[in-house]
Amino acid sequence: MLFRPAWDKLAGLLLVVALHAAALWGLWQHRLLPGPREAMTLFVNFVAPPAPKAEQPPTPPRPRPRPVATPQPQQLVAAAPVLSPAEYVAAPPPPPAVIEAPPAPVPKPVGPVTLDAELSVSCPDRAAPGYPPLSRRMGEAGIAVVRVELDEQGHVSSARIATGSGFARLDDAALAAVKAWRCNPAQRDGQAVRAVALQPFKFVLQGN
């Protein structure tokens, strides 16, 4: 009596299963349910097509290096023309004559002639200077050197004191005396020219 509820539940479950089985069998008979093969489900997967590859431009072929031709050394030979025995070879012309230019004329010296010796040697008409009386009383003495210039006629054109005696009166007496002299003109290449000379005058007191 304890297992009765369980048997009731099992009998009810079997009844339900039987009813379902009968219903399914009826539906199958009337083609309301598809058969096992017809009930297969087709699963279709859409696969994306592969992306088209980008076309790359064709790579141009690399130019092949051209072989460089190495130049062969060449010898330069100067070939002289061959002369036949009948040909005549003219002799080279003689060198031009060198004409020597005449020597340049030596320039003639210009200006007055300088007399080396004292002027008194070439002056025949001359007089010694007078001793100033005041210079005698005061005891003045010395040597005065006069620079004298002569013209083409032998006349004294100018005179000046080159070296003084130390006393103006003695220098003036020497200048006055030489300006009155008459001399022979100096000669250069046979012609009379001007001349320059130095004439000394010595003033000495007697008894000193």
QUIJO-V124917 format. One record per residue. N is the residue number from 1. RES is the residue in three letters. D_FIRST is the distance of its C-alpha to the first C-alpha in Angstrom with 1 decimal. Layout:
{{N | RES | D_FIRST} {N | RES | D_FIRST}}
This chain:
{{1 | MET | 0.0} {2 | LEU | 3.8} {3 | PHE | 5.6} {4 | ARG | 5.7} {5 | PRO | 8.8} {6 | ALA | 10.5} {7 | TRP | 10.5} {8 | ASP | 11.9} {9 | LYS | 14.5} {10 | LEU | 15.5} {11 | ALA | 16.0} {12 | GLY | 18.1} {13 | LEU | 20.1} {14 | LEU | 20.9} {15 | LEU | 22.0} {16 | VAL | 24.3} {17 | VAL | 25.7} {18 | ALA | 26.4} {19 | LEU | 28.2} {20 | HIS | 30.3} {21 | ALA | 31.2} {22 | ALA | 32.3} {23 | ALA | 34.3} {24 | LEU | 36.0} {25 | TRP | 36.9} {26 | GLY | 38.5} {27 | LEU | 40.5} {28 | TRP | 41.6} {29 | GLN | 42.8} {30 | HIS | 44.9} {31 | ARG | 46.4} {32 | LEU | 45.0} {33 | LEU | 43.8} {34 | PRO | 46.2} {35 | GLY | 45.8} {36 | PRO | 45.1} {37 | ARG | 48.9} {38 | GLU | 49.7} {39 | ALA | 47.2} {40 | MET | 49.1} {41 | THR | 50.6} {42 | LEU | 54.2} {43 | PHE | 55.1} {44 | VAL | 58.9} {45 | ASN | 60.5} {46 | PHE | 63.9} {47 | VAL | 66.2} {48 | ALA | 69.4} {49 | PRO | 72.5} {50 | PRO | 74.7} {51 | ALA | 77.4} {52 | PRO | 80.8} {53 | LYS | 83.0} {54 | ALA | 86.1} {55 | GLU | 89.1} {56 | GLN | 91.5} {57 | PRO | 95.2} {58 | PRO | 96.7} {59 | THR | 98.4} {60 | PRO | 102.1} {61 | PRO | 103.5} {62 | ARG | 105.5} {63 | PRO | 109.2} {64 | ARG | 110.5} {65 | PRO | 113.3} {66 | ARG | 116.6} {67 | PRO | 118.6} {68 | VAL | 121.6} {69 | ALA | 124.8} {70 | THR | 126.7} {71 | PRO | 130.4} {72 | GLN | 132.7} {73 | PRO | 135.6} {74 | GLN | 138.8} {75 | GLN | 142.2} {76 | LEU | 144.7} {77 | VAL | 148.0} {78 | ALA | 151.0} {79 | ALA | 153.0} {80 | ALA | 156.7} {81 | PRO | 158.4} {82 | VAL | 160.4} {83 | LEU | 164.0} {84 | SER | 166.1} {85 | PRO | 169.5} {86 | ALA | 171.2} {87 | GLU | 169.6} {88 | TYR | 171.7} {89 | VAL | 170.2} {90 | ALA | 172.1} {91 | ALA | 172.9} {92 | PRO | 171.3} {93 | PRO | 173.6} {94 | PRO | 175.4} {95 | PRO | 174.1} {96 | PRO | 175.6} {97 | ALA | 178.6} {98 | VAL | 177.9} {99 | ILE | 180.5} {100 | GLU | 181.1} {101 | ALA | 181.6} {102 | PRO | 184.8} {103 | PRO | 184.5} {104 | ALA | 184.1} {105 | PRO | 187.3} {106 | VAL | 187.5} {107 | PRO | 187.4} {108 | LYS | 190.6} {109 | PRO | 190.4} {110 | VAL | 190.9} {111 | GLY | 192.2} {112 | PRO | 195.2} {113 | VAL | 196.4} {114 | THR | 196.0} {115 | LEU | 199.2} {116 | ASP | 198.6} {117 | ALA | 202.0} {118 | GLU | 203.6} {119 | LEU | 204.8} {120 | SER | 208.4} {121 | VAL | 208.7} {122 | SER | 208.5} {123 | CYS | 210.4} {124 | PRO | 214.2} {125 | ASP | 215.1} {126 | ARG | 213.5} {127 | ALA | 214.6} {128 | ALA | 213.2} {129 | PRO | 211.7} {130 | GLY | 213.9} {131 | TYR | 212.8} {132 | PRO | 212.2} {133 | PRO | 214.7} {134 | LEU | 212.1} {135 | SER | 209.9} {136 | ARG | 212.9} {137 | ARG | 213.6} {138 | MET | 209.9} {139 | GLY | 209.6} {140 | GLU | 206.9} {141 | ALA | 206.3} {142 | GLY | 203.5} {143 | ILE | 202.5} {144 | ALA | 201.4} {145 | VAL | 199.6} {146 | VAL | 200.1} {147 | ARG | 197.9} {148 | VAL | 200.3} {149 | GLU | 199.5} {150 | LEU | 202.3} {151 | ASP | 202.4} {152 | GLU | 203.6} {153 | GLN | 207.2} {154 | GLY | 207.0} {155 | HIS | 207.0} {156 | VAL | 204.8} {157 | SER | 202.2} {158 | SER | 200.3} {159 | ALA | 200.3} {160 | ARG | 198.0} {161 | ILE | 197.6} {162 | ALA | 195.0} {163 | THR | 195.6} {164 | GLY | 197.5} {165 | SER | 200.1} {166 | GLY | 198.8} {167 | PHE | 201.6} {168 | ALA | 201.7} {169 | ARG | 205.5} {170 | LEU | 205.6} {171 | ASP | 202.8} {172 | ASP | 204.7} {173 | ALA | 207.9} {174 | ALA | 206.2} {175 | LEU | 204.7} {176 | ALA | 208.1} {177 | ALA | 209.8} {178 | VAL | 207.4} {179 | LYS | 207.3} {180 | ALA | 211.0} {181 | TRP | 210.7} {182 | ARG | 211.4} {183 | CYS | 209.5} {184 | ASN | 209.2} {185 | PRO | 206.1} {186 | ALA | 203.3} {187 | GLN | 202.8} {188 | ARG | 199.6} {189 | ASP | 200.0} {190 | GLY | 203.6} {191 | GLN | 202.8} {192 | ALA | 203.5} {193 | VAL | 200.3} {194 | ARG | 199.3} {195 | ALA | 199.1} {196 | VAL | 197.7} {197 | ALA | 199.2} {198 | LEU | 199.1} {199 | GLN | 202.4} {200 | PRO | 202.8} {201 | PHE | 205.5} {202 | LYS | 206.5} {203 | PHE | 208.2} {204 | VAL | 209.9} {205 | LEU | 212.5} {206 | GLN | 215.6} {207 | GLY | 216.0} {208 | ASN | 212.3}}
